[in-house]
């Protein structure tokens, strides 16, 4: 994993953790804006991993009600 991508994912995670009321749409929008900001273009397999990570983050938020 490249440093830029790792840093982007850390920023996304910190944003999600510090904004517990963030909606799923907000998370997806934020991730999309981060990817656009870094000018990242992924091959399909990496895109699938990013989508999977997004779904995971959203499902974590949904399951704990944003308390954790």
ZADO-1210 file (C-alpha; in nm, 4 decimals, padded with zeros to 6 digits):
<atoms>
<atom x="00.0000" y="00.0000" z="00.0000" code="UNK" pos="1"/>
<atom x="00.1402" y="00.3376" z="-00.0957" code="UNK" pos="2"/>
<atom x="00.2044" y="00.6026" z="00.1680" code="UNK" pos="3"/>
<atom x="-00.0457" y="00.8417" z="00.0064" code="UNK" pos="4"/>
<atom x="-00.3215" y="00.5817" z="00.0157" code="UNK" pos="5"/>
<atom x="-00.2348" y="00.4816" z="00.3723" code="UNK" pos="6"/>
<atom x="-00.2472" y="00.8459" z="00.4828" code="UNK" pos="7"/>
<atom x="-00.5783" y="00.8980" z="00.3036" code="UNK" pos="8"/>
<atom x="-00.7298" y="00.5947" z="00.4758" code="UNK" pos="9"/>
<atom x="-00.6017" y="00.7151" z="00.8144" code="UNK" pos="10"/>
<atom x="-00.7579" y="01.0566" z="00.7539" code="UNK" pos="11"/>
<atom x="-01.0845" y="00.8901" z="00.6558" code="UNK" pos="12"/>
<atom x="-01.0774" y="00.6711" z="00.9683" code="UNK" pos="13"/>
<atom x="-00.9978" y="00.9687" z="01.1955" code="UNK" pos="14"/>
<atom x="-01.2754" y="01.1709" z="01.0338" code="UNK" pos="15"/>
<atom x="-01.5270" y="00.8900" z="01.0848" code="UNK" pos="16"/>
<atom x="-01.4166" y="00.8353" z="01.4458" code="UNK" pos="17"/>
<atom x="-01.4345" y="01.2034" z="01.5381" code="UNK" pos="18"/>
<atom x="-01.7692" y="01.2606" z="01.3613" code="UNK" pos="19"/>
<atom x="-01.9894" y="00.9817" z="01.4994" code="UNK" pos="20"/>
<atom x="-02.3091" y="01.1261" z="01.3529" code="UNK" pos="21"/>
<atom x="-02.1704" y="01.1149" z="00.9991" code="UNK" pos="22"/>
<atom x="-02.4213" y="00.9574" z="00.7639" code="UNK" pos="23"/>
<atom x="-02.3332" y="00.6774" z="00.5257" code="UNK" pos="24"/>
<atom x="-02.3705" y="00.9189" z="00.2343" code="UNK" pos="25"/>
<atom x="-02.1382" y="01.1611" z="00.4100" code="UNK" pos="26"/>
<atom x="-01.8755" y="00.8912" z="00.4580" code="UNK" pos="27"/>
<atom x="-01.8946" y="00.7841" z="00.0934" code="UNK" pos="28"/>
<atom x="-01.8791" y="01.1471" z="-00.0205" code="UNK" pos="29"/>
<atom x="-01.5839" y="01.2153" z="00.2050" code="UNK" pos="30"/>
<atom x="-01.3974" y="00.9088" z="00.0764" code="UNK" pos="31"/>
<atom x="-01.4694" y="01.0113" z="-00.2822" code="UNK" pos="32"/>
<atom x="-01.3409" y="01.3634" z="-00.2159" code="UNK" pos="33"/>
<atom x="-01.0249" y="01.2274" z="-00.0502" code="UNK" pos="34"/>
<atom x="-00.9586" y="01.0006" z="-00.3481" code="UNK" pos="35"/>
<atom x="-01.0153" y="01.2896" z="-00.5871" code="UNK" pos="36"/>
<atom x="-00.7867" y="01.5107" z="-00.3769" code="UNK" pos="37"/>
<atom x="-00.5044" y="01.2575" z="-00.3991" code="UNK" pos="38"/>
<atom x="-00.5686" y="01.2044" z="-00.7705" code="UNK" pos="39"/>
<atom x="-00.5789" y="00.8323" z="-00.7146" code="UNK" pos="40"/>
<atom x="-00.6817" y="00.6077" z="-01.0008" code="UNK" pos="41"/>
<atom x="-00.7208" y="00.2470" z="-00.8972" code="UNK" pos="42"/>
<atom x="-00.7137" y="-00.0731" z="-01.0968" code="UNK" pos="43"/>
<atom x="-01.0360" y="-00.2710" z="-01.0586" code="UNK" pos="44"/>
<atom x="-00.9068" y="-00.4980" z="-00.7819" code="UNK" pos="45"/>
<atom x="-00.8048" y="-00.1992" z="-00.5710" code="UNK" pos="46"/>
<atom x="-01.1404" y="-00.0325" z="-00.6397" code="UNK" pos="47"/>
<atom x="-01.3133" y="-00.3438" z="-00.5093" code="UNK" pos="48"/>
<atom x="-01.1019" y="-00.3271" z="-00.1913" code="UNK" pos="49"/>
<atom x="-01.1873" y="00.0409" z="-00.1417" code="UNK" pos="50"/>
<atom x="-01.5571" y="-00.0322" z="-00.1904" code="UNK" pos="51"/>
<atom x="-01.5286" y="-00.3188" z="00.0566" code="UNK" pos="52"/>
<atom x="-01.3560" y="-00.0924" z="00.3085" code="UNK" pos="53"/>
<atom x="-01.6259" y="00.1712" z="00.2614" code="UNK" pos="54"/>
<atom x="-01.8993" y="-00.0854" z="00.3220" code="UNK" pos="55"/>
<atom x="-01.7127" y="-00.2102" z="00.6288" code="UNK" pos="56"/>
<atom x="-01.6777" y="00.1392" z="00.7768" code="UNK" pos="57"/>
<atom x="-02.0431" y="00.2189" z="00.7090" code="UNK" pos="58"/>
<atom x="-02.1592" y="-00.1096" z="00.8601" code="UNK" pos="59"/>
<atom x="-01.9446" y="-00.0492" z="01.1713" code="UNK" pos="60"/>
<atom x="-02.1048" y="00.2930" z="01.2095" code="UNK" pos="61"/>
<atom x="-02.4503" y="00.1455" z="01.1647" code="UNK" pos="62"/>
<atom x="-02.3941" y="-00.1434" z="01.4073" code="UNK" pos="63"/>
<atom x="-02.2707" y="00.0579" z="01.7059" code="UNK" pos="64"/>
<atom x="-02.4869" y="00.3616" z="01.6455" code="UNK" pos="65"/>
<atom x="-02.1765" y="00.5804" z="01.6221" code="UNK" pos="66"/>
<atom x="-02.1012" y="00.5445" z="01.9953" code="UNK" pos="67"/>
<atom x="-01.7615" y="00.3828" z="01.9661" code="UNK" pos="68"/>
</atoms>
